[in-house]
Amino acid sequence: DINPPATEIGTTQTVFFTAAALFSLFLPRLADIAGRKKVLCGMLLITGIGCVVSAAAQNVTMLMIGRIMQGVAGPVVPMCLIMLHTQVTEEARYTKLMAVLTSVNGGIAGVDAILGGWLAGNFGFRSVFICMAVVAALAVVLVWTCSKESKAEGSPKMDWAGVVTLGIAFLSAYLAINEIQKLAEANIMMIVVLVIIAAVFFVVFWNVEKKKDVPMVSTRYLKQRRTWGLLLTTLLTMTGVFAIMNGVVPAIAQDEACGVAMGADVVSFATLTPYALLGLCFGPIAGVLASKFGYHAVLRAGLVVSILGALFGIFVANNTSIAVLVVISVVLGISYAGTANIMLNGLGIVLSPKDNTGYLPGMNAGAFNLGAGLSYAVLYAAMDAVAATSGAAAGYGAAMIAGAVLLVLALATSFLIPKAEEADNS
């Protein structure tokens, strides 16, 4: 095995998530034009090859290349949801199936964390990538043989100028957020430069799209609440909740002074695994509820319970035990992973216009990724600032309060998201 420093391994993870975010922006739109089945099979094939490259890596550079190739799989779930929506025209049935598909994607995280740890511990890290390659190959076969081809209405050409300018803007913003996550060690000048680049290229992107006959994203759609209302809600939701379950709660569990001193090798069993598996189990229920009461009502119910879960986190920070760690994992697993996350993904599909079904799911996936990175920056900043003067427990509580505030804002912006039948006039 190559045994690189931990910081270099962390960099390969960052590269993977960055690549996944970038590919999510334009691959759904490319699939609209070239054929969704064809593009999805190509994405899975490249992902599988990337897994093989990673498994065979002799150095960090080779591993990095493999991880970038795996990032092509970033928009697989939005692509599958779009393909499902084209084949299932009955909205109530689609809503139920959409919830099942999305919850399986989230819930499998509880299983693959255990399986990946077991494989790596017994057979080395290469076995994990080999297993992933086999799954990707099986997925290619199943998609090719069991799904139907579909395209967007008309025969538009791909707007590569829009892809490049939006990609540079998004990448700059994403890298700025990654730098902000370093908090006291962050390079302020680099952050300022990246933010300026992001702003400049977004303006260029906007002007490019105004002049295109068939743009990647029409500026008319960008001005509508179906776009900015949904993206803002997704961004705020992810920023409020992601670092709680993926950072703060595991940190409380492992804290020897005010936590339960749980080992890093078992902490996921009490936190991430219940969170993911409860999301998997409750997702189909959320789909049934959405088919009866609508996406918006179920989304808001999930956000309200997520807010209560974040506030319960203040109690968890000051009264830590394995039992309360499991409780907060269950609450947020049901309310966010099993409800809000699924509704946000679903809205990205049903609110998309028929002539450009790929743009909103792609940009929504980008908002999920940006929110995940921003979550660590914001919540950890609150945690570190308070912990420095009032102790670790107060710091954890501050992170929970910051998360709850952001979720309240997400609940407020959710009222800006129009219903599907009103989207064109919003």
N, C-alpha and C positions, 0 to 999 in steps of 0.2 A: 504493500500500500504506500501511497505517496507521502503521507504524514506531513502536510503543510501546516503552518501556524494557523491558529483558530481565526485570526483576523482575515486571512486569505480565504478561508472557507466561508466566512461571513460575507465576503465580497462576492463570491460566486452565487450566494443566495440573493443578494441585492441585484446582481446582473439578471438572474432568472426572473425576479418579480418585475424588474424594469422592462425586460423584453416582453413579458406577458402583457403588461399594461400597454405597450406600444402596439403590439400586434392586435390587441383588442380594439384599437381605434379604427382600423381600416379593413381587417379581414372579413368581418360580417358584410361590409359594403361590397368588397370584391366578390364575395360569394353571391350577393344579389345579382351581379353582372355575369360572372363566369359559370355559375351553377353551384348551389349550396352543397349538394352531395359530393361533387367533384372536389371542391375546395376543402370540405371537412375531411375527406379521405387523405388529401394531400397534407393537411395540417397534422393528422394523426401519424402519417407515415414519417414526416420530418421529426415529429416528437419521438417516435420510436428509434429513429436513427440517432437522434441526440442522446437517448438513453444508452445506446450501444457505445457511442463515443465517450460518454461519461464513465461507463463501466470499464472501458479500455484505457482510460486516462493515465498517462505516465507522469504528468505534471499539472500544475494548477491552470496553466493556459489551455491545455486540452480539455480539462474539466469545465473551464469557463465557456469554451466553444460549445460543448455538449449542453450546458445549461441554457445558453442562448437559444439553441435549437429546440430545447424542451419548452421554452417560453412561447413558441408558436401555438401551444395548446391553450394559451390564456383565454381566448374567446370560445372555447368548445361548448360551454353551457349555453351562452346566448345563441350560438349557431344552432344547437339542438332544439332550443325553444322556438326559434324562428321556423325551423323545418317542421316541428310539431304543429305549430299554428297554421301552416299552409295545408296540412293534411287533416286536421281536426277542426271542422268549421263550427261545430256546436260549442258555444262559448262555455257552458257549464262543464261539459266533459273535458274541454281543453284546460280549464282552470284546475281541475282535479289532477289531470295528468302532468300539467306544468309543475304543480306543487310536489308531486311524487319525484319527478326528475330533479328538481332543484334541491329537494331535501336529501336525496341520495347523494348528490354531489357534496353537500355539506356534511352529512352524517358519516360518509366514508372516511372523513378525516379522523374520526374517533377510532376507526379500525386500522387505517394505514399507519397511524402513530405507533400502535402496538406491534403490528406486523413488521413495519420498517425497523423498529428497535430490535425485534427478535432476529430478523435477518441479518442486520448489521452486527449484532452482538455475537451471533453464531457463525456467520459465513463471510463477514466483512462488508464494507459499504458497496462493493461492486455488485453483490447479489441483489441489492435493492434496485439498482438501475436495470439489471437483467430482468427482474420480475416486472418492472415498469415497461420494458421493451416488449415483453410477451403480451402484456395486457393491451398495449398500443396496437400490436399486430392483430390481436383478436378483434379489437375495436374496428380496425380498417375493414376486416372481412365482414363483420356484422353490418356496418354502415353501407358497404358496397352492395351486399346481397339483400338487405332487408329494408332499405329506405328508398324513397323515390326522389328523382331530381326535380328541382324547382328553381325558378329565377324571379326577379322583380319584374313588374310590368314594364313594357317597352324594351329597348335595346340600347341602354346608355353605355358610354365609355367611362373607364375608371379615371377619376380626377387625381392624377398623381401629384400635381402641384399642390392641391389641397392636402393630400396625405403628408407630403414632406413638410410643409409649413406648420400644419397642426402637430405633426410628430415632433418637430423641433421645439415648439412652444410647450407641449406636454412634457417632453423629456427634460427640458430646463426646469420646469416647475417641480417635477418629480425629484430631480437631483437636488434642488434647493431644499425640499422637504427632508430628504435624506441627510443633508448637511445640518439642517436645523435640529434633527434628532440627537446630534452630538452635544447639544446644549452648551455648556461652558467651553467645550473644546471646539465648537463650530467656528469655521472661517467666515466671519461676517462679510468680508469683501467678496468672497466667492458667492455667498447667498445673494448679495445685492446684484452682482453681475448676472447671475442665473435668472433672477426675477425680472431684470430688465430685458434679457434675451427672450424670456417667455412672453412678456407683454408685447414686445416689438413683433415677434413672429405671429402672435395671435392677431394683431392688427393686420399684418400682411396676409394671413390666412383669410380674415374677414373680407379684405379687399379682393383677393383672388376669387373667393366664392361668389362675390357680387357680379363678377364679370363672366363667369362660366355659364354656358347654356344648361349643362347638366352637372352641377357641382357635387362634390362629395357630400356636403351638407348645405342646403339652401339657407341663406341668411334669414329668409322668412320663417323657416322652422326654428332657427336658433333664437329668434325673438319671441317665440311662442312659449307659453307656460308649460306645455308638454315637455319641452326641452329643459329650460333652466329651472323650472319648479321641481321636476323629478331629480335632476342632477344635484341641485342644492340639498334636497332632502336626503339623497343617498350619501352625499359627502358629509353632512352633519351627523347622520346616523352612524356611519362607519367611524368617524372621528370620536364620537361619544362612547362607542361600545367596544371597538376592536381591541384596544390596548388593555381594557379592563380584564377580559378573559384570556388574552394571549400574553399579557405582561404583568399587570398588577396583582391579579389573584394568584398566579403561580409564585410571584415574589413573596407574597404574604405566606403562602404555604411553606416556602423554603426558609423564611426568616427565622433564625435561631433565637433572636432576642424577644420578638413579640409575635412570632408565628408558631407553627408546629414543627419546625425544623425537619420538614419532609425532604427526603432525598430527591435529587433531580431525576433519578431513574424511575421514580414512582409517582411524581407529582401529577403527571397527566391522568393517572387513574382516578384521582379525586377531583380534578378540575376539567381538563380539556375533553376527556373521553365522555363523561356524563353530558357535558355541554353539546358535543357533536351528536351523540346518539339520541339524546332527547329531541334535538332538532330534526333528526331523521324520522323519529317516531311521530312527532307532532306535525310535521310538514303536510302529510296528506289530509290531516284534520283541518289545518288552516286552508287547504285548497277547497275542501267541502264548504267551509264557512264562507270563503270568498265567493263561491258560486251562488250562495244564498244572499249574502249581505253586501257583496262588492269588495273589490281590492282595497279601496280607500278606507272603509270602515275597519277591515281586518288589520290593515297596516297601522292605523292609529291605535287600535287596541294593543297590538304588539309593542308599539312605542310607549304607551302608557305603562304597561307592565315592565318594560325595559327600564323606564325611569325609576319605578319602584325598586327594581332589582339593583340599580346603581346606588340608590339611597340606602338600601339594605347593606350595601357594601361598606358603608360607614360603620355599621354595627360589626360587620365581619372584621374590619381592620382593628377594632378595639376589643373584640371578644372572639379571638381566633380559635377554631377547633376544626377537626376534620368534618364534623357534621355541618357546620355553617358554610364551609367551603363547598361541600356537595350541594347544599341548598341554593347558593347563589349560582352555581353552575347549572343546576336544573332550571331555575327561574329564567336565566338569560338564554339557556338552550332552547326553551320553549318560546319565549317572547321575541328574541332576536333571530337565532339560527332557524327556528321552526316557523316563524311568522313574518316578522318585518323584512328579513333578508329575502324571503321567497316572494313577498308582495312587491318589493322594489324591483326584483328581476322580472316579475310578471308584468308590471306596469311598463317596463321598457319595451316589451313586445307589443302589448295591446294598444299602446299610444303611438306606435310608429306608423307613419303614413304608408299607404300601399305602394307608392312609387319609390320609396327609399326605406325599406324595412330594416336595413342593417345599421343605419347611423346611430339611432338612439340606444339600442342594446350595446353597441360598441363604446359610445361615449359614457354610458352608464357603468360599464365595466371599468372604464378609466376612472370614474368618480369613486368606485369601490376601492380601487388601488390607491388613489390619492388620499382618500380618507383613512385607509389603514396606516399609511406612513405618517400622516398628519396627527393621527391619534396618539402615537408614541411621543411625538414632539410636544403636543399640548398637555396631555395627561401627565407625562413624566416631568414636564417643566413645573406644573402645579405641585406634583409630589415632591420634587427635590427642593423647591423653594420653601415649602412648609416644613419638610423634614429637617432642613438645616437649622431651624430655630425652635421647633416644637417636638421633634422626635419622629421616628419612623412610622409609628401608628398614625400620628396626625397627618403625615405625608401621604400615606395610603388613603386615608379618609378624604384628603384634599383632591386626590386624583378621582375618587368616586364622585365627589361633588361636581368637579369639572365635567365629568362624563354625563352626569344627570342634567346639568345646564345645557350641554350641547344636544342632548336628546330632547329636551323641552323645545329647543329651537327647531329641531327636526320635526317635532310634532306640529309646531306652528307652520312651518313651510309646507307640510304635507297638505294643508288646506289650499295651497296654491296649485296643486296638481289637478288638472282638469279631468273630467271623465272622458272616456274614449269618444263618445258621440259629440263632445263639445271641443275636442282637441283642435280641430281645424280653425275654430273661431276664437281660440283663447289668446 
